[in-house]
Structures are given as C-alpha cells and as structure tokens.
Amino acid sequence: MIYVGVDIEDVSRFLSKTLENDSKFLYRIFTQNEIDYCFEAKNPAPRLTARYCAKEATVKAFSNIYDKLIPYSKIEVLKNQNGSVYINFLIDELNKYKVSISISHEKDKAIAFVVVEY
C-alpha cells in the first residue's frame, strides 16, 4: 500500500522566530540538527517552514497506518550529500517504512510531499 501526505505553508509563519526568543517553541518542533542547518542561513524562515511542511506531510501520510500521534520533534528532515532530503525517525519502529519526500520553498511559500510504502 502507498500513503501520501502533502502540506503547504506561508513562510511568514516562521519569519519572526529566533533562537533567542523562541527556542522552547522551536525545540518542540525541530531537532538540533535541523535547527543548526536552518539557522546557518541568513534567513532561516524558508528552511524552517519547509521542514515544518515535511513533518506535517509525514504525519498525514502515516495517519492511516500508525495508530499513535507522531511528535514533530521525532521526525527529522536531513540532507543527503547530493542535497536531496530524507526522513530520519527518532522512533525506531517507524524506520522500517520506506519514505520518499520532496520539499521546496520560494519567496513566501514552502511545500512538502511525502510518500510512505507500507
């Protein structure tokens, strides 16, 4: 079976977020690896938003095959050496699934598309 999730968000959702003022909020959603990657950019908002979309799309794709709510902080969006992204679950039992993901961001929007093979 194949399950799909998609999400699109406004980049403005994360535009004003800073580590100094919003760390509790950010760490509830993102892992340290993701925060490090996003905040190395001059403008972290597009990267944060794209990763948020990826987490939301992943939760949507798993909603019919996994009976527990997956915390966003347990879904890690990382980059391969070639620049493509992949999902690393911090819940071991989820790593058995084949997950394909594509994310993109533009000036004011970010989107993610996730496919889970079960």
KOLTORLO-335403 format. One record per residue (C-alpha): residue in one letter; x, y, z. Coordinates in steps of 0.05 Angstrom, whole numbers, plus 32768, in hexadecimal, padded with zeros to 4 digits. Example, Ala and Ser with C-alpha at 12.3 -4.5 7.8 and 13.67 -1.06 7.14 Angstrom:
<atoms>
ATOM  A  80F6  7FA6  809C
ATOM  S  8111  7FEB  808F
</atoms>
This chain:
<atoms>
ATOM  M  8000  8000  8000
ATOM  I  8015  8047  7FF3
ATOM  Y  8001  8082  801F
ATOM  V  800B  80CB  800D
ATOM  G  800F  810C  8035
ATOM  V  8018  8153  801D
ATOM  D  801D  8196  8040
ATOM  I  8027  81DE  802A
ATOM  E  8034  8218  8059
ATOM  D  8043  8263  8058
ATOM  V  808C  8272  8067
ATOM  S  8073  82AC  8091
ATOM  R  805F  8278  80C6
ATOM  F  80A8  8273  80DA
ATOM  L  80C2  82B7  80C3
ATOM  S  80C7  82D6  8108
ATOM  K  80E1  8297  812C
ATOM  T  8125  829D  814D
ATOM  L  814D  826E  8179
ATOM  E  8153  82A4  81AE
ATOM  N  8108  82B0  81B4
ATOM  D  80E7  8270  819B
ATOM  S  8115  8236  81AE
ATOM  K  80E0  8211  81D6
ATOM  F  80B0  8214  819C
ATOM  L  80E5  8201  8168
ATOM  Y  8100  81C6  8190
ATOM  R  80B9  81AB  8198
ATOM  I  80B6  81A4  814C
ATOM  F  80FE  819E  8133
ATOM  T  813B  8174  8145
ATOM  Q  817F  8192  8153
ATOM  N  8198  817D  810F
ATOM  E  815E  81A0  80ED
ATOM  I  8166  81E0  8116
ATOM  D  81B1  81E1  8108
ATOM  Y  81A4  81DA  80BD
ATOM  C  816C  820D  80BA
ATOM  F  818E  8242  80E3
ATOM  E  81CF  823F  80BC
ATOM  A  81A8  8263  8085
ATOM  K  81A2  82AF  8086
ATOM  N  8156  82A6  8084
ATOM  P  8143  8265  80A7
ATOM  A  80F8  826D  809D
ATOM  P  80F2  8249  8058
ATOM  R  811B  820E  8072
ATOM  L  80F3  820A  80B2
ATOM  T  80B1  820E  808D
ATOM  A  80C5  81D8  805A
ATOM  R  80D9  81A9  8093
ATOM  Y  8098  81B8  80B8
ATOM  C  8072  81A6  8078
ATOM  A  809A  8166  8073
ATOM  K  8087  8153  80BA
ATOM  E  803D  8163  80AF
ATOM  A  803C  813D  806D
ATOM  T  805D  8101  808F
ATOM  V  8029  8101  80C7
ATOM  K  7FF2  8103  8092
ATOM  A  8010  80CA  806B
ATOM  F  8016  809F  80A9
ATOM  S  7FD1  80B0  80C4
ATOM  N  7FB2  8071  80A5
ATOM  I  7FE9  8040  80B7
ATOM  Y  8004  8055  80FB
ATOM  D  7FD5  8059  8136
ATOM  K  7FFE  808A  8160
ATOM  L  8008  80D4  8155
ATOM  I  8050  80E0  813E
ATOM  P  806F  811C  8160
ATOM  Y  808F  814C  812F
ATOM  S  80D0  814A  8158
ATOM  K  80D5  80FF  8148
ATOM  I  80D4  810C  80FC
ATOM  E  8117  8125  80E5
ATOM  V  8121  8142  809F
ATOM  L  8169  813B  8089
ATOM  K  8190  8144  8049
ATOM  N  81B8  8110  8023
ATOM  Q  81FC  8122  8006
ATOM  N  81DB  812F  7FC3
ATOM  G  81AC  8162  7FE2
ATOM  S  816D  8139  7FE1
ATOM  V  8145  8133  8022
ATOM  Y  8130  80F6  8049
ATOM  I  810A  80E6  8088
ATOM  N  812D  80C9  80C5
ATOM  F  80FC  80B3  80FB
ATOM  L  8111  80B7  8143
ATOM  I  80DE  8080  8151
ATOM  D  8101  8040  813C
ATOM  E  80C2  801A  8128
ATOM  L  80B3  804E  80F2
ATOM  N  80F6  8045  80CF
ATOM  K  80DC  8003  80B2
ATOM  Y  80B0  8029  8080
ATOM  K  80CA  8042  803D
ATOM  V  80BE  808D  803C
ATOM  S  80CA  80BA  8000
ATOM  I  80C8  8105  8008
ATOM  S  80CE  8144  7FDE
ATOM  I  80CF  818A  7FFB
ATOM  S  80D4  81CE  7FDC
ATOM  H  80D0  8217  7FF0
ATOM  E  80C9  8258  7FCC
ATOM  K  80C1  82A0  7FE2
ATOM  D  8083  8299  800C
ATOM  K  806F  824F  8008
ATOM  A  808C  820B  801A
ATOM  I  8071  81C7  8008
ATOM  A  8080  817E  8017
ATOM  F  8067  813E  7FF7
ATOM  V  8071  80FB  801B
ATOM  V  8064  80B4  8002
ATOM  V  8065  8079  8033
ATOM  E  8068  8031  801B
ATOM  Y  8048  8001  804C
</atoms>
